[in-house]
Structures are given as structure tokens and as C-alpha cells.
């Protein structure tokens, strides 16, 4: 099956049109069944009182289904009713809302064994012409697509490709048109097209992804074609170096998630500053003033660039353990540790303390633990998953072993500070980890990640089984909360987590997952590998 969005005269003058849609499916030996089902669809559509017409394209008969844009919305509203419907305080309909009632057309037909569904007649005609051997231009002839097809798509069961350059160029034209009409500028006179350029988005040529079954597991790949010569803004900020990303010896084997990226934080900060100043030139003076004055009200000798930025290293590590309790709060906020590498970690910790002193939170507290200074910085309370009383939090951090370690879970931080004396098994020695890592190119390309999916799912399943009566609380604090307020009972009819089996009965279907990333002169590539669970091989 193929799904495609096609450029619908995007490069023509005037306002860009909506993209066309194409869906192709080869029915093969079920061609007769497809023909019967299409006939039944046409009959049902007519019997329901909806509009339809018949149109021929290259001697192939197509049924054109006619419907309104908001038909789908009305169907969804039956499931997710608007919690504020009927509220006189709501905003009045916007001018563009009238367009939702306009007609849409979908062409459905069969050419040989091929099901063809489309919204633009001339694109459908090109498909039929190529099927007949007419030899019109195809996607495979585009150089930017061909660069991905060989290494990424040839043996994949599923793949996708996006011509982001074409899309972005069209978007910029539209933004410039709006800017000329006085509607395209944001705050501080910022022009959206210049913002995209400053962020580096315009350097992104294509995006490609793939999925394939390797026989002993499944592999997913994701590639961003961003040539080094055009890399700036965000892409320059996240460009990591090809260095060792193995789990350090202090990372315990019982972690549920782990990630390490060899990101030069000084270069990343410089790239971020440059992007902001380019996007909003007026911000340059403001940034300089903030950097020059930060912390000086408490310490006149404090220099943010010298004390903090200049002491940052090129190593960022995070790891997480399973929730300690089977509650939604613990499931949403499991114990986790964040580490920043630094050749002068103690100075970084002191600089963070100086910055914390000027925050509108309680002052930074200090204590000693195993000869290390542990700081506690008050944070804004976090909303409760069940909508109850907000949870008080603090960021605990300390410098040790060339890192500044941070966590809102003090026990996680103390465990790290004790790791030098620990005899616990390390993640790097976990059986099967190294073999799985080789499938994604190893751990020396600058980025590596790991997840114990079995333990992640164990925590999720057991918690959801226990708390299934409060389905809406799963979405508390999210934009969906209001929509789900009146729909919790309907959703419960569909999904009752209390019916899930105990995790021990399904644990054999879960194992581990590893991921890696690499930055080359052509762009950035990421791979995820899920080896088949050993229990399924028995």
C-alpha cells in the first residue's frame, strides 16, 4: 500500500493550494473481492442520501464521493463532545470556520488489481499512465529521493519520505505574502520566514524513515538530510560528535531507561545565542545584559560565561528507574537522574547555586553527603495526576566524578554519589546489550540509548490495572482534560484497564530496545533496534 501527499501546483503563482492525496493498494488475487466491495460502497453512499457522480479517467471508471469537510469533525464530536459547548463566553466563530462546510471530493476506482483513491484528477491520471507504461516522470527519478532509496528503503517493509525543502519553500512564499499584507509579522517585528532561516529549518532537505524485520528483531531508521554547509540554528545546536557513548560504570543494570549524547555544550550554547540574535536582532542587547548581570546582585564577581558556560563539557547522560509505587503520580514521574559532564564540575554546581539565588523560589539549601556538597533548589509545585493538591518539589544536585548530577528524587542522587563504593551490576555488563548495540552501529558514534521495555511495561500495566477506575486522571493537566471531562464513561466502555492480565502472563513478549545516532556531513541518522524476546525463541 502507498500513501502520498502530492504538490498541487505549489510552485505556481498565487496562494498555494492544499496538497493532493493518493492511496494505492494492490489487491492481487483479491481483485474480484475489491470490485464487489467498491460497488457496495457506491450503493451504500447513495442510499445514505450523499452525493456521488461517476467520472472516467483513461477509460477507468471512478466513483467520486462528495462530502463536507466537517463530516469527520461531527463524528468525532459524538465521542469527544466539547466540554464548553453552549457557553456564551466562548469566542465567536472565526471567519475561516465557514470554509469547513465546503464540499470535498474523493475519487475511488480500480485499474486492474490496483485500488486507486485520490483527490486530484491529474495526479490520478499520472498513476494510470505509468501503470500503462506511458513513462511519465516518477518520484524514483528525483535525486533527493534516490539518495534515500538505496541505503534506507531497498529491503524495508515500510518506509516514508518527505520533501521538506519543497514544503518549506512553499510555506515561506505564503509567509512572505502574508507579511506583505501586514499579517505575517510576530512580536518585536519578527518575520516568520527569517525566523525559520535563523532556526536552521530551511537547511533541512528531506526526512526519511524506514522499518524492517531483520529475522532476529525489528529495526527502525530515521534520517534528516541537513548538509553540513547548511547546518545552523537548531541543527547546529544538536550536532553531536562521534565519541564514546557507552554507559559509564556507575550506571546500574536495573535502570529502565538510559541515554547518552556527546554534545559539546559550549558550542551548543553559542549556536543557540547566534540563532536567537539572528531571528530577533533586538534580542542581542538583551541577552548580553542578562549574561553580564546574572547573579551579580549576590556576588559582584560572578561571571555567568566564565563560571558556568566556559565550564560545560561534552557529555549529557540521563537514566531512569522503575516507579517505586503503583500510582499514576509515580508512573508519570519515575526516579531519574540527569548528568552534565564538566572538567570543573564543582564550579558549575556553584554557578547554578548563584543563579538559583535570584529565582523566585526558596533559597538554595546546602548539606554534606559523603564529603560532597548537595544543593537543593526549590521548584514550582507540579500538578497532581489525579487533579489533587499540587506536589511540592526540589531539584537536588551535586558535583562528583566529572559530572554535575541532578534529580528531583534525592535517593537517586545519593545512590549516584555512593556508586564508587557499590558492587552492584552495571548496565554496560548486561547480557545481550552489546550484541544489540552492534545492530545500530555500536556505542561510539556519539549517541546511544537503552530501554528495558519489559520493566517499563510491567510498571505501566500493573499501575493501570490498579487505577483503572480513574481513566480521566491519566490525562489530567493535559490539553485533552477538558474534552475528556464528559467522555470518561464513554472511554471506559472502550478501554477498561482492570481487564488487563497480570504482567507475568504477557512478559515474554517484551524485552529491551537500543538506539543510536550519528552525525555526518550529509545529515543526521538515528536507528532503533528491538531484538526478539529470548522467551519467544524457546
GIKAKA-V938584 format. One record per backbone hydrogen bond with DSSP energy under -0.5 kcal/mol. CO is the residue of the C=O (numbers start at 1). NH is the residue of the N-H. If there is no record, write none. Layout:
<<CO:NH> <CO:NH>>
//
This chain:
<<2:24> <4:6> <4:22> <6:20> <7:9> <8:17> <9:12> <20:6> <21:119> <22:4> <23:117> <24:2> <25:27> <25:115> <27:30> <28:31> <30:34> <31:35> <32:36> <33:37> <34:38> <35:39> <36:40> <37:41> <38:42> <39:43> <40:44> <41:45> <42:46> <43:47> <44:48> <45:50> <46:49> <51:66> <53:64> <55:62> <57:60> <59:61> <60:57> <61:110> <62:55> <62:64> <63:65> <63:108> <64:53> <65:106> <66:51> <67:104> <68:71> <69:72> <70:74> <71:75> <72:76> <73:77> <74:78> <75:78> <75:79> <76:79> <76:80> <82:85> <84:87> <86:88> <87:90> <94:97> <95:98> <96:99> <97:100> <98:101> <99:102> <100:70> <102:69> <104:67> <106:65> <107:118> <108:63> <109:116> <110:112> <111:114> <113:27> <113:115> <114:111> <115:25> <116:109> <117:23> <118:107> <120:123> <120:124> <121:125> <122:126> <123:127> <124:128> <125:129> <126:130> <127:131> <128:132> <129:134> <130:133> <138:141> <139:142> <142:146> <143:147> <145:148> <145:149> <146:150> <148:152> <148:153> <149:153> <149:154> <153:156> <158:211> <160:209> <162:164> <162:207> <163:167> <164:168> <165:169> <166:170> <167:171> <168:172> <169:173> <170:174> <171:175> <172:176> <173:177> <174:178> <175:179> <176:180> <177:181> <178:183> <178:184> <179:182> <184:192> <186:189> <187:190> <190:186> <191:195> <192:196> <193:197> <194:198> <195:199> <196:200> <196:201> <196:202> <197:200> <199:234> <199:235> <200:203> <201:204> <203:205> <205:165> <206:225> <207:162> <208:223> <209:160> <210:221> <211:157> <211:158> <212:214> <212:219> <216:532> <217:214> <217:215> <218:530> <219:212> <220:528> <221:210> <222:526> <223:208> <223:225> <224:226> <224:524> <225:205> <225:206> <227:230> <228:231> <230:232> <232:235> <232:236> <233:237> <234:238> <236:239> <238:240> <241:243> <243:446> <248:251> <250:252> <251:427> <252:255> <256:452> <257:320> <258:450> <259:318> <260:448> <261:263> <261:316> <262:241> <262:264> <263:265> <264:268> <265:269> <266:270> <267:271> <268:272> <269:273> <270:274> <271:275> <272:276> <273:277> <274:278> <275:279> <276:280> <280:283> <281:284> <282:286> <283:287> <284:288> <285:289> <286:290> <287:291> <288:292> <289:293> <290:294> <291:304> <293:296> <295:298> <295:299> <299:302> <303:307> <304:308> <304:309> <305:310> <308:311> <309:312> <311:344> <313:265> <315:341> <316:261> <317:339> <318:259> <319:337> <320:256> <320:257> <325:327> <327:331> <328:332> <329:333> <335:321> <337:319> <338:406> <339:317> <339:341> <340:404> <341:313> <342:345> <344:347> <344:348> <345:349> <346:350> <347:351> <348:352> <349:353> <350:354> <351:355> <352:356> <353:357> <355:358> <356:359> <359:361> <362:378> <365:376> <367:374> <369:372> <372:369> <372:374> <373:375> <374:367> <375:397> <376:365> <376:378> <377:395> <379:393> <382:391> <384:387> <388:384> <390:392> <391:382> <393:379> <394:396> <395:377> <396:407> <397:375> <398:405> <400:403> <402:342> <403:400> <403:405> <404:340> <405:398> <406:338> <407:396> <408:410> <409:412> <409:413> <410:414> <411:415> <412:416> <413:417> <414:418> <416:419> <418:421> <419:422> <425:253> <426:429> <427:430> <430:433> <430:434> <432:436> <433:437> <434:438> <435:439> <436:439> <436:440> <437:440> <437:442> <438:441> <443:245> <446:262> <447:517> <448:260> <449:515> <450:258> <451:453> <451:513> <452:456> <453:457> <454:458> <455:459> <456:460> <457:461> <458:462> <459:463> <460:464> <461:465> <462:466> <463:467> <465:468> <467:470> <470:473> <471:474> <472:475> <473:476> <475:478> <478:481> <480:484> <481:485> <484:487> <484:488> <487:491> <488:492> <489:493> <490:494> <491:494> <491:495> <494:496> <495:497> <496:499> <497:500> <502:505> <502:506> <503:506> <503:507> <506:509> <507:510> <511:453> <511:454> <513:451> <514:529> <515:449> <516:527> <517:447> <518:525> <521:228> <522:226> <523:520> <524:224> <525:518> <526:222> <527:516> <528:220> <529:514> <529:531> <530:218> <533:536> <534:537> <535:538>>
//
